[in-house]
């Protein structure tokens, strides 16, 4: 199925794909920041002798994510 796409449709598809790529870049940057913050939290907890993983906190994070 090799249909030709109209030039205006191709241009709109290109714009939409670039918008998706922009969102992807933003998401990846946010995930990088979150991972960095989480690593810092882990270091602080470790230095203070606290457990790194706290199931109640994980549950709150997951519940918050599901609500959004």
mmCIF file as gemmi writes it, N, C-alpha and C atoms, coordinates in Angstrom:
data_model
loop_
_atom_site.group_PDB
_atom_site.id
_atom_site.type_symbol
_atom_site.label_atom_id
_atom_site.label_alt_id
_atom_site.label_comp_id
_atom_site.label_asym_id
_atom_site.label_entity_id
_atom_site.label_seq_id
_atom_site.pdbx_PDB_ins_code
_atom_site.Cartn_x
_atom_site.Cartn_y
_atom_site.Cartn_z
_atom_site.occupancy
_atom_site.B_iso_or_equiv
_atom_site.pdbx_formal_charge
_atom_site.auth_seq_id
_atom_site.auth_asym_id
_atom_site.pdbx_PDB_model_num
ATOM 1 N N . UNK Axp A 1 ? 0.846 -1.168 0 1 0 ? 1 A 1
ATOM 2 C CA . UNK Axp A 1 ? 0 0 0 1 0 ? 1 A 1
ATOM 3 C C . UNK Axp A 1 ? 0.898 1.239 0 1 0 ? 1 A 1
ATOM 4 N N . UNK Axp A 2 ? 1.142 1.775 -1.131 1 0 ? 2 A 1
ATOM 5 C CA . UNK Axp A 2 ? 2.067 2.895 -1.298 1 0 ? 2 A 1
ATOM 6 C C . UNK Axp A 2 ? 1.324 4.134 -1.776 1 0 ? 2 A 1
ATOM 7 N N . UNK Axp A 3 ? 0.396 4.621 -0.949 1 0 ? 3 A 1
ATOM 8 C CA . UNK Axp A 3 ? -0.374 5.798 -1.331 1 0 ? 3 A 1
ATOM 9 C C . UNK Axp A 3 ? 0.476 7.048 -1.198 1 0 ? 3 A 1
ATOM 10 N N . UNK Axp A 4 ? 0.266 7.973 -2.102 1 0 ? 4 A 1
ATOM 11 C CA . UNK Axp A 4 ? 0.975 9.26 -2.024 1 0 ? 4 A 1
ATOM 12 C C . UNK Axp A 4 ? 0.216 10.179 -1.074 1 0 ? 4 A 1
ATOM 13 N N . UNK Axp A 5 ? 0.972 10.841 -0.239 1 0 ? 5 A 1
ATOM 14 C CA . UNK Axp A 5 ? 0.393 11.78 0.717 1 0 ? 5 A 1
ATOM 15 C C . UNK Axp A 5 ? 0.43 13.173 0.11 1 0 ? 5 A 1
ATOM 16 N N . UNK Axp A 6 ? -0.66 13.893 0.249 1 0 ? 6 A 1
ATOM 17 C CA . UNK Axp A 6 ? -0.726 15.263 -0.254 1 0 ? 6 A 1
ATOM 18 C C . UNK Axp A 6 ? 0.334 16.113 0.455 1 0 ? 6 A 1
ATOM 19 N N . UNK Axp A 7 ? 0.919 17.077 -0.243 1 0 ? 7 A 1
ATOM 20 C CA . UNK Axp A 7 ? 1.975 17.901 0.364 1 0 ? 7 A 1
ATOM 21 C C . UNK Axp A 7 ? 1.554 18.571 1.666 1 0 ? 7 A 1
ATOM 22 N N . UNK Axp A 8 ? 0.325 19.098 1.717 1 0 ? 8 A 1
ATOM 23 C CA . UNK Axp A 8 ? -0.111 19.758 2.96 1 0 ? 8 A 1
ATOM 24 C C . UNK Axp A 8 ? -0.272 18.755 4.089 1 0 ? 8 A 1
ATOM 25 N N . UNK Axp A 9 ? -0.704 17.536 3.764 1 0 ? 9 A 1
ATOM 26 C CA . UNK Axp A 9 ? -0.822 16.48 4.768 1 0 ? 9 A 1
ATOM 27 C C . UNK Axp A 9 ? 0.561 16.073 5.249 1 0 ? 9 A 1
ATOM 28 N N . UNK Axp A 10 ? 1.496 15.931 4.319 1 0 ? 10 A 1
ATOM 29 C CA . UNK Axp A 10 ? 2.867 15.57 4.681 1 0 ? 10 A 1
ATOM 30 C C . UNK Axp A 10 ? 3.481 16.638 5.585 1 0 ? 10 A 1
ATOM 31 N N . UNK Axp A 11 ? 3.223 17.911 5.281 1 0 ? 11 A 1
ATOM 32 C CA . UNK Axp A 11 ? 3.755 19 6.102 1 0 ? 11 A 1
ATOM 33 C C . UNK Axp A 11 ? 3.157 18.954 7.499 1 0 ? 11 A 1
ATOM 34 N N . UNK Axp A 12 ? 1.849 18.722 7.587 1 0 ? 12 A 1
ATOM 35 C CA . UNK Axp A 12 ? 1.191 18.647 8.896 1 0 ? 12 A 1
ATOM 36 C C . UNK Axp A 12 ? 1.708 17.446 9.685 1 0 ? 12 A 1
ATOM 37 N N . UNK Axp A 13 ? 1.886 16.31 9.005 1 0 ? 13 A 1
ATOM 38 C CA . UNK Axp A 13 ? 2.453 15.138 9.672 1 0 ? 13 A 1
ATOM 39 C C . UNK Axp A 13 ? 3.851 15.444 10.202 1 0 ? 13 A 1
ATOM 40 N N . UNK Axp A 14 ? 4.64 16.142 9.419 1 0 ? 14 A 1
ATOM 41 C CA . UNK Axp A 14 ? 5.981 16.514 9.857 1 0 ? 14 A 1
ATOM 42 C C . UNK Axp A 14 ? 5.942 17.395 11.095 1 0 ? 14 A 1
ATOM 43 N N . UNK Axp A 15 ? 5.039 18.368 11.113 1 0 ? 15 A 1
ATOM 44 C CA . UNK Axp A 15 ? 4.893 19.248 12.289 1 0 ? 15 A 1
ATOM 45 C C . UNK Axp A 15 ? 4.456 18.459 13.518 1 0 ? 15 A 1
ATOM 46 N N . UNK Axp A 16 ? 3.483 17.574 13.321 1 0 ? 16 A 1
ATOM 47 C CA . UNK Axp A 16 ? 2.999 16.773 14.444 1 0 ? 16 A 1
ATOM 48 C C . UNK Axp A 16 ? 4.093 15.835 14.965 1 0 ? 16 A 1
ATOM 49 N N . UNK Axp A 17 ? 4.829 15.239 14.062 1 0 ? 17 A 1
ATOM 50 C CA . UNK Axp A 17 ? 5.913 14.346 14.491 1 0 ? 17 A 1
ATOM 51 C C . UNK Axp A 17 ? 6.985 15.107 15.249 1 0 ? 17 A 1
ATOM 52 N N . UNK Axp A 18 ? 7.281 16.335 14.817 1 0 ? 18 A 1
ATOM 53 C CA . UNK Axp A 18 ? 8.263 17.153 15.53 1 0 ? 18 A 1
ATOM 54 C C . UNK Axp A 18 ? 7.743 17.524 16.915 1 0 ? 18 A 1
ATOM 55 N N . UNK Axp A 19 ? 6.445 17.783 17.024 1 0 ? 19 A 1
ATOM 56 C CA . UNK Axp A 19 ? 5.843 18.068 18.329 1 0 ? 19 A 1
ATOM 57 C C . UNK Axp A 19 ? 5.949 16.862 19.252 1 0 ? 19 A 1
ATOM 58 N N . UNK Axp A 20 ? 5.705 15.688 18.713 1 0 ? 20 A 1
ATOM 59 C CA . UNK Axp A 20 ? 5.849 14.466 19.502 1 0 ? 20 A 1
ATOM 60 C C . UNK Axp A 20 ? 7.307 14.316 19.951 1 0 ? 20 A 1
ATOM 61 N N . UNK Axp A 21 ? 8.246 14.583 19.07 1 0 ? 21 A 1
ATOM 62 C CA . UNK Axp A 21 ? 9.666 14.499 19.426 1 0 ? 21 A 1
ATOM 63 C C . UNK Axp A 21 ? 10.007 15.503 20.523 1 0 ? 21 A 1
ATOM 64 N N . UNK Axp A 22 ? 9.421 16.7 20.468 1 0 ? 22 A 1
ATOM 65 C CA . UNK Axp A 22 ? 9.638 17.7 21.527 1 0 ? 22 A 1
ATOM 66 C C . UNK Axp A 22 ? 9.128 17.188 22.872 1 0 ? 22 A 1
ATOM 67 N N . UNK Axp A 23 ? 7.945 16.601 22.862 1 0 ? 23 A 1
ATOM 68 C CA . UNK Axp A 23 ? 7.379 16.04 24.091 1 0 ? 23 A 1
ATOM 69 C C . UNK Axp A 23 ? 8.278 14.919 24.607 1 0 ? 23 A 1
ATOM 70 N N . UNK Axp A 24 ? 8.736 14.056 23.717 1 0 ? 24 A 1
ATOM 71 C CA . UNK Axp A 24 ? 9.633 12.968 24.111 1 0 ? 24 A 1
ATOM 72 C C . UNK Axp A 24 ? 10.889 13.51 24.782 1 0 ? 24 A 1
ATOM 73 N N . UNK Axp A 25 ? 11.487 14.561 24.193 1 0 ? 25 A 1
ATOM 74 C CA . UNK Axp A 25 ? 12.689 15.157 24.786 1 0 ? 25 A 1
ATOM 75 C C . UNK Axp A 25 ? 12.387 15.721 26.174 1 0 ? 25 A 1
ATOM 76 N N . UNK Axp A 26 ? 11.24 16.358 26.309 1 0 ? 26 A 1
ATOM 77 C CA . UNK Axp A 26 ? 10.855 16.915 27.612 1 0 ? 26 A 1
ATOM 78 C C . UNK Axp A 26 ? 10.652 15.81 28.642 1 0 ? 26 A 1
ATOM 79 N N . UNK Axp A 27 ? 9.976 14.749 28.245 1 0 ? 27 A 1
ATOM 80 C CA . UNK Axp A 27 ? 9.758 13.624 29.154 1 0 ? 27 A 1
ATOM 81 C C . UNK Axp A 27 ? 11.084 13.01 29.599 1 0 ? 27 A 1
ATOM 82 N N . UNK Axp A 28 ? 11.983 12.825 28.66 1 0 ? 28 A 1
ATOM 83 C CA . UNK Axp A 28 ? 13.276 12.236 29.006 1 0 ? 28 A 1
ATOM 84 C C . UNK Axp A 28 ? 14.06 13.133 29.957 1 0 ? 28 A 1
ATOM 85 N N . UNK Axp A 29 ? 13.994 14.441 29.759 1 0 ? 29 A 1
ATOM 86 C CA . UNK Axp A 29 ? 14.669 15.365 30.664 1 0 ? 29 A 1
ATOM 87 C C . UNK Axp A 29 ? 14.049 15.308 32.059 1 0 ? 29 A 1
ATOM 88 N N . UNK Axp A 30 ? 12.73 15.238 32.132 1 0 ? 30 A 1
ATOM 89 C CA . UNK Axp A 30 ? 12.067 15.121 33.427 1 0 ? 30 A 1
ATOM 90 C C . UNK Axp A 30 ? 12.434 13.819 34.118 1 0 ? 30 A 1
ATOM 91 N N . UNK Axp A 31 ? 12.483 12.73 33.375 1 0 ? 31 A 1
ATOM 92 C CA . UNK Axp A 31 ? 12.884 11.447 33.961 1 0 ? 31 A 1
ATOM 93 C C . UNK Axp A 31 ? 14.329 11.489 34.449 1 0 ? 31 A 1
ATOM 94 N N . UNK Axp A 32 ? 15.201 12.149 33.69 1 0 ? 32 A 1
ATOM 95 C CA . UNK Axp A 32 ? 16.597 12.278 34.117 1 0 ? 32 A 1
ATOM 96 C C . UNK Axp A 32 ? 16.671 13.054 35.429 1 0 ? 32 A 1
ATOM 97 N N . UNK Axp A 33 ? 15.923 14.149 35.508 1 0 ? 33 A 1
ATOM 98 C CA . UNK Axp A 33 ? 15.91 14.952 36.736 1 0 ? 33 A 1
ATOM 99 C C . UNK Axp A 33 ? 15.371 14.148 37.907 1 0 ? 33 A 1
ATOM 100 N N . UNK Axp A 34 ? 14.294 13.381 37.666 1 0 ? 34 A 1
ATOM 101 C CA . UNK Axp A 34 ? 13.714 12.574 38.738 1 0 ? 34 A 1
ATOM 102 C C . UNK Axp A 34 ? 14.705 11.534 39.23 1 0 ? 34 A 1
ATOM 103 N N . UNK Axp A 35 ? 15.386 10.887 38.311 1 0 ? 35 A 1
ATOM 104 C CA . UNK Axp A 35 ? 16.37 9.875 38.689 1 0 ? 35 A 1
ATOM 105 C C . UNK Axp A 35 ? 17.507 10.502 39.495 1 0 ? 35 A 1
ATOM 106 N N . UNK Axp A 36 ? 17.937 11.688 39.098 1 0 ? 36 A 1
ATOM 107 C CA . UNK Axp A 36 ? 18.999 12.373 39.818 1 0 ? 36 A 1
ATOM 108 C C . UNK Axp A 36 ? 18.551 12.721 41.241 1 0 ? 36 A 1
ATOM 109 N N . UNK Axp A 37 ? 17.34 13.248 41.375 1 0 ? 37 A 1
ATOM 110 C CA . UNK Axp A 37 ? 16.81 13.569 42.702 1 0 ? 37 A 1
ATOM 111 C C . UNK Axp A 37 ? 16.655 12.315 43.56 1 0 ? 37 A 1
ATOM 112 N N . UNK Axp A 38 ? 16.167 11.247 42.959 1 0 ? 38 A 1
ATOM 113 C CA . UNK Axp A 38 ? 16.002 9.993 43.689 1 0 ? 38 A 1
ATOM 114 C C . UNK Axp A 38 ? 17.348 9.444 44.158 1 0 ? 38 A 1
ATOM 115 N N . UNK Axp A 39 ? 18.354 9.561 43.314 1 0 ? 39 A 1
ATOM 116 C CA . UNK Axp A 39 ? 19.701 9.102 43.697 1 0 ? 39 A 1
ATOM 117 C C . UNK Axp A 39 ? 20.219 9.918 44.872 1 0 ? 39 A 1
ATOM 118 N N . UNK Axp A 40 ? 19.989 11.226 44.859 1 0 ? 40 A 1
ATOM 119 C CA . UNK Axp A 40 ? 20.422 12.084 45.964 1 0 ? 40 A 1
ATOM 120 C C . UNK Axp A 40 ? 19.689 11.719 47.254 1 0 ? 40 A 1
ATOM 121 N N . UNK Axp A 41 ? 18.4 11.449 47.153 1 0 ? 41 A 1
ATOM 122 C CA . UNK Axp A 41 ? 17.634 11.002 48.323 1 0 ? 41 A 1
ATOM 123 C C . UNK Axp A 41 ? 18.231 9.711 48.87 1 0 ? 41 A 1
ATOM 124 N N . UNK Axp A 42 ? 18.546 8.78 47.977 1 0 ? 42 A 1
ATOM 125 C CA . UNK Axp A 42 ? 19.15 7.515 48.397 1 0 ? 42 A 1
ATOM 126 C C . UNK Axp A 42 ? 20.474 7.729 49.105 1 0 ? 42 A 1
ATOM 127 N N . UNK Axp A 43 ? 21.312 8.632 48.592 1 0 ? 43 A 1
ATOM 128 C CA . UNK Axp A 43 ? 22.605 8.917 49.24 1 0 ? 43 A 1
ATOM 129 C C . UNK Axp A 43 ? 22.401 9.492 50.641 1 0 ? 43 A 1
ATOM 130 N N . UNK Axp A 44 ? 21.472 10.458 50.754 1 0 ? 44 A 1
ATOM 131 C CA . UNK Axp A 44 ? 21.211 11.056 52.062 1 0 ? 44 A 1
ATOM 132 C C . UNK Axp A 44 ? 20.683 10.028 53.056 1 0 ? 44 A 1
ATOM 133 N N . UNK Axp A 45 ? 19.765 9.197 52.614 1 0 ? 45 A 1
ATOM 134 C CA . UNK Axp A 45 ? 19.221 8.158 53.489 1 0 ? 45 A 1
ATOM 135 C C . UNK Axp A 45 ? 20.308 7.192 53.914 1 0 ? 45 A 1
ATOM 136 N N . UNK Axp A 46 ? 21.138 6.785 52.965 1 0 ? 46 A 1
ATOM 137 C CA . UNK Axp A 46 ? 22.211 5.846 53.263 1 0 ? 46 A 1
ATOM 138 C C . UNK Axp A 46 ? 23.176 6.442 54.282 1 0 ? 46 A 1
ATOM 139 N N . UNK Axp A 47 ? 23.564 7.702 54.076 1 0 ? 47 A 1
ATOM 140 C CA . UNK Axp A 47 ? 24.483 8.372 55.001 1 0 ? 47 A 1
ATOM 141 C C . UNK Axp A 47 ? 23.896 8.519 56.399 1 0 ? 47 A 1
ATOM 142 N N . UNK Axp A 48 ? 22.568 8.65 56.467 1 0 ? 48 A 1
ATOM 143 C CA . UNK Axp A 48 ? 21.904 8.807 57.762 1 0 ? 48 A 1
ATOM 144 C C . UNK Axp A 48 ? 21.538 7.462 58.39 1 0 ? 48 A 1
ATOM 145 N N . UNK Axp A 49 ? 21.815 6.376 57.669 1 0 ? 49 A 1
ATOM 146 C CA . UNK Axp A 49 ? 21.504 5.054 58.189 1 0 ? 49 A 1
ATOM 147 C C . UNK Axp A 49 ? 20.044 4.67 58.083 1 0 ? 49 A 1
ATOM 148 N N . UNK Axp A 50 ? 19.303 5.368 57.247 1 0 ? 50 A 1
ATOM 149 C CA . UNK Axp A 50 ? 17.884 5.049 57.043 1 0 ? 50 A 1
ATOM 150 C C . UNK Axp A 50 ? 17.734 4.046 55.909 1 0 ? 50 A 1
ATOM 151 N N . UNK Axp A 51 ? 16.657 3.267 55.938 1 0 ? 51 A 1
ATOM 152 C CA . UNK Axp A 51 ? 16.422 2.35 54.813 1 0 ? 51 A 1
ATOM 153 C C . UNK Axp A 51 ? 16.187 3.15 53.539 1 0 ? 51 A 1
ATOM 154 N N . UNK Axp A 52 ? 16.734 2.644 52.454 1 0 ? 52 A 1
ATOM 155 C CA . UNK Axp A 52 ? 16.61 3.357 51.186 1 0 ? 52 A 1
ATOM 156 C C . UNK Axp A 52 ? 15.216 3.172 50.602 1 0 ? 52 A 1
ATOM 157 N N . UNK Axp A 53 ? 14.69 1.98 50.683 1 0 ? 53 A 1
ATOM 158 C CA . UNK Axp A 53 ? 13.351 1.703 50.153 1 0 ? 53 A 1
ATOM 159 C C . UNK Axp A 53 ? 12.376 1.639 51.32 1 0 ? 53 A 1
ATOM 160 N N . UNK Axp A 54 ? 11.336 2.458 51.24 1 0 ? 54 A 1
ATOM 161 C CA . UNK Axp A 54 ? 10.275 2.469 52.253 1 0 ? 54 A 1
ATOM 162 C C . UNK Axp A 54 ? 8.975 2.162 51.518 1 0 ? 54 A 1
ATOM 163 N N . UNK Axp A 55 ? 8.427 0.966 51.735 1 0 ? 55 A 1
ATOM 164 C CA . UNK Axp A 55 ? 7.239 0.556 50.983 1 0 ? 55 A 1
ATOM 165 C C . UNK Axp A 55 ? 6.091 1.56 51.033 1 0 ? 55 A 1
ATOM 166 N N . UNK Axp A 56 ? 5.871 2.205 52.187 1 0 ? 56 A 1
ATOM 167 C CA . UNK Axp A 56 ? 4.772 3.168 52.291 1 0 ? 56 A 1
ATOM 168 C C . UNK Axp A 56 ? 4.997 4.352 51.35 1 0 ? 56 A 1
ATOM 169 N N . UNK Axp A 57 ? 6.227 4.791 51.237 1 0 ? 57 A 1
ATOM 170 C CA . UNK Axp A 57 ? 6.53 5.91 50.342 1 0 ? 57 A 1
ATOM 171 C C . UNK Axp A 57 ? 6.326 5.478 48.897 1 0 ? 57 A 1
ATOM 172 N N . UNK Axp A 58 ? 6.803 4.285 48.554 1 0 ? 58 A 1
ATOM 173 C CA . UNK Axp A 58 ? 6.593 3.769 47.198 1 0 ? 58 A 1
ATOM 174 C C . UNK Axp A 58 ? 5.105 3.693 46.868 1 0 ? 58 A 1
ATOM 175 N N . UNK Axp A 59 ? 4.317 3.23 47.843 1 0 ? 59 A 1
ATOM 176 C CA . UNK Axp A 59 ? 2.868 3.137 47.628 1 0 ? 59 A 1
ATOM 177 C C . UNK Axp A 59 ? 2.26 4.51 47.365 1 0 ? 59 A 1
ATOM 178 N N . UNK Axp A 60 ? 2.701 5.525 48.126 1 0 ? 60 A 1
ATOM 179 C CA . UNK Axp A 60 ? 2.18 6.885 47.922 1 0 ? 60 A 1
ATOM 180 C C . UNK Axp A 60 ? 2.543 7.415 46.539 1 0 ? 60 A 1
ATOM 181 N N . UNK Axp A 61 ? 3.768 7.147 46.117 1 0 ? 61 A 1
ATOM 182 C CA . UNK Axp A 61 ? 4.212 7.602 44.788 1 0 ? 61 A 1
ATOM 183 C C . UNK Axp A 61 ? 3.366 6.947 43.697 1 0 ? 61 A 1
ATOM 184 N N . UNK Axp A 62 ? 3.169 5.652 43.803 1 0 ? 62 A 1
ATOM 185 C CA . UNK Axp A 62 ? 2.369 4.936 42.804 1 0 ? 62 A 1
ATOM 186 C C . UNK Axp A 62 ? 0.903 5.378 42.81 1 0 ? 62 A 1
ATOM 187 N N . UNK Axp A 63 ? 0.354 5.594 44 1 0 ? 63 A 1
ATOM 188 C CA . UNK Axp A 63 ? -1.033 6.07 44.092 1 0 ? 63 A 1
ATOM 189 C C . UNK Axp A 63 ? -1.165 7.447 43.447 1 0 ? 63 A 1
ATOM 190 N N . UNK Axp A 64 ? -0.21 8.333 43.735 1 0 ? 64 A 1
ATOM 191 C CA . UNK Axp A 64 ? -0.23 9.671 43.139 1 0 ? 64 A 1
ATOM 192 C C . UNK Axp A 64 ? -0.151 9.583 41.616 1 0 ? 64 A 1
ATOM 193 N N . UNK Axp A 65 ? 0.702 8.705 41.112 1 0 ? 65 A 1
ATOM 194 C CA . UNK Axp A 65 ? 0.847 8.54 39.67 1 0 ? 65 A 1
ATOM 195 C C . UNK Axp A 65 ? -0.454 8.024 39.036 1 0 ? 65 A 1
ATOM 196 N N . UNK Axp A 66 ? -1.08 7.083 39.698 1 0 ? 66 A 1
ATOM 197 C CA . UNK Axp A 66 ? -2.331 6.531 39.161 1 0 ? 66 A 1
ATOM 198 C C . UNK Axp A 66 ? -3.438 7.574 39.143 1 0 ? 66 A 1
ATOM 199 N N . UNK Axp A 67 ? -3.451 8.477 40.14 1 0 ? 67 A 1
ATOM 200 C CA . UNK Axp A 67 ? -4.488 9.491 40.203 1 0 ? 67 A 1
ATOM 201 C C . UNK Axp A 67 ? -4.347 10.521 39.083 1 0 ? 67 A 1
ATOM 202 N N . UNK Axp A 68 ? -3.146 10.702 38.599 1 0 ? 68 A 1
ATOM 203 C CA . UNK Axp A 68 ? -2.935 11.664 37.528 1 0 ? 68 A 1
ATOM 204 C C . UNK Axp A 68 ? -3.095 10.991 36.197 1 0 ? 68 A 1
